[in-house]
Amino acid sequence: MDANSGLIGDKVAAKRSQEDAAVVPRAIENHGVIGDLATIALVATDGTIDFLCWPDFDSPTIFAALLDPERGGMFRIAPELADAHVTQQYLPDTNVLLTRWMGDKASGELTDFMYVKNSRSDGSSMVVRRFRVTRGSLKLRMSCAPRFEYARRQLPAKMEEGAVIWRQANGEVLRLLAGVPLVEIDGGVIAEITLQAGEGVDFILDDGDDNAEEATTEEMEDQTVAFWQNWARQSTYRGRWREMVNRSALALKLMTSRKHGSIVAAATFGLPETPGGSRNWDYRATWIRDASFTVYALMRLGYRDEAMAFNDWIGQRASACDAGGGLKIMYAIDGGEVPNEASLEHLHGYGGATPVRVGNNAAEQFQLDIYGELLDSIHLSNKYGHAISHDHWEGVRKVVEFVCDHWEDPDAGIWEMRREPQEFLHSRLMCWVAVDRGIRLATKRSLAAPFSKWHDVRNDIYEDIWKNFWNEEKGHFVQTKGGDTLDASLLLMPLVRFVSATDPRWLSTLTAIGDQLADDGVVHRYRSNDGLDGEEGAFSACSFWYAECLARAGDTKKARRVFESVLNYANHLGLYAEEFDTKAQLAGNFPQAFTHLALISAAFYLDRELDDRNSQEWRP
């Protein structure tokens, strides 16, 4: 690197500069994400990494300024360029992020990525940040202030052999490598350098492993770009919305564990479902439901390896289920237990939204629908991939038997309501799916199973749904047995092939959902009491389910309008959070797998319907 370097001598001025940068509010939607299949960092449009768990998805944060700009810790790189126009984009078909500052007399760009050469199960994480001046002369400011153990601890920064080291009590190390002189201040480091057009500077954040493969930052970037592009190239999707579908697939891939094969529901915790609200959950775990849907979405695009890896992981969970065949609704990334909820009272919260929670007490809930999503995933993986092993089939048999014994039990439902258990239609529906897919799998692979019993149970569940969850007075299916309210999870009824997408009773239910739960395609989960304080926004995945149901019902015109309206609510990079607020801005944990997999499913089906319609309309 060829640069004119100048250190800030006045530490008081430096501290003021650092604090000024830290307190800038950064909206959820103003972020991109980078990752290496072990963890994910959020990078704001101002060049700040303000959220990063280290070294794994579910590890404590080292940067959490997103949740508390003053205490959380952050890593910022940005030029001094007044009135700059700032843009952010991914390099084509990659998770390598490019942030550009363009001014009247100068411009510069920051390339951010986490080094990944292949889907190896070993190796440590490494954040690489490369800044280049593309025009004129720029003064660059860098500030790196990690705060460990969810910002509970500030460690001294020590200069050792040209690097900055933060050493924790357990012996773990965080290291910053930089090609410029640094000044230590308040447990962090800062630098100011002036660069001319064509000059640049690189920063690497890693765990201090000197045995790591040696490569230049340019080689790391090239290898990382090649990895993502090679992976993206495997997609078989060639439809109308290829860019958004590919971005969704890349986001889902970022949330898969290279070591375990499990899939996190989201990369973050503590982001509220409504501005300033109290519904702030930790989604850094593997939900059976979310991960199973993710496998289905990736398989649709031709990504079989991920499906096989996840099914191996979940097969181990099924094989190790309790004697009665029961499963937990979620697991830690490594298959262990999800920690109990704890509030981080020292953090101010995103936009003041408290409490900031880590861990998730919903892990102890009883939710019957997970068995259907699990069996549907296993069935599809066996249909299009490798045959199930004997040991895993024994685990699956126990799971189906569990469903046969418990399908009539009340539960907490798909939305994890924290009130008295009830009999939910969606739970009943997915119990039907579990038994049905168990029968199909056993038949396809000629596996031993108590077919007579399973057929009887499947028929009993079918009859129960039509008898007890249809409200004649309202003229639609309802959320709970004998109830009268709607639930957007009913949109899955035709998607799992329980009911015809053109059945008159289903069409009246679809119309009711559109009238009562939807607003320009943005769909709320329900309007009923869920036992929690505060309110929630519209659930992003439901919006895509709604579009797909419209397409399956034959209303492709409305389906396309709804689908493209919701596409317009993505952030500037095509990423989604869990929910939308009343202004259709992103809310909740980000990015969220559930939303992106629903996008893929809707795009896939809508494409097919539009192609079929066009081919039928054209006649020579």
Salt bridges, closest charged atoms under 4 A:
GLU19 OE2 - LYS15 NZ 2.31
ASP36 OD2 - ARG258 NH1 3.60
ASP46 OD2 - ARG26 NE 2.90
ASP46 OD2 - ARG76 NE 3.74
ASP50 OD2 - HIS31 NE2 2.85
ASP68 OD2 - ARG71 NH1 2.85
GLU80 OE2 - ARG141 NE 2.70
GLU109 OE1 - ARG100 NE 3.14
ASP112 OD1 - ARG129 NE 2.55
GLU149 OE2 - ARG153 NH1 3.67
GLU160 OE2 - ARG167 NH1 3.33
ASP186 OD2 - LYS15 NZ 3.86
GLU192 OE1 - LYS139 NZ 3.94
GLU192 OE2 - ARG141 NE 2.84
ASP202 OD1 - ARG130 NE 3.26
ASP202 OD1 - ARG132 NH2 2.91
ASP206 OD2 - ARG175 NH2 2.89
ASP210 OD1 - ARG175 NH1 2.74
GLU213 OE2 - LYS117 NZ 3.29
GLU221 OE1 - ARG130 NH1 2.68
GLU273 OE1 - ARG525 NH2 3.90
ASP282 OD2 - ARG284 NH2 2.88
GLU306 OE2 - LYS253 NZ 2.76
GLU341 OE1 - ARG357 NE 3.64
GLU341 OE2 - ARG418 NH2 2.66
GLU364 OE2 - LYS328 NZ 3.70
ASP369 OD2 - ARG289 NE 2.67
GLU373 OE1 - ARG289 NE 3.98
GLU373 OE2 - HIS426 NE2 3.68
ASP376 OD1 - ARG437 NE 2.80
GLU401 OE1 - LYS453 NZ 2.66
ASP405 OD1 - LYS453 NZ 3.99
ASP409 OD2 - HIS406 ND1 2.81
GLU423 OE1 - ARG428 NH2 2.69
GLU423 OE1 - LYS481 NZ 3.63
ASP436 OD2 - ARG437 NH1 2.60
ASP436 OD2 - ARG440 NE 2.86
ASP436 OD1 - ARG458 NH1 2.74
ASP464 OD2 - ARG428 NH1 2.44
ASP520 OD1 - ARG561 NH1 3.42
ASP530 OD2 - ARG279 NH1 2.65
GLU536 OE1 - ARG525 NH2 2.20
GLU548 OE2 - ARG552 NH2 2.99
GLU564 OE2 - ARG560 NE 3.28
GLU579 OE2 - ARG525 NH2 3.49
ASP607 OD1 - ARG240 NH1 2.67
ASP611 OD1 - ARG240 NH2 2.89
GLU617 OE2 - ARG613 NE 3.87
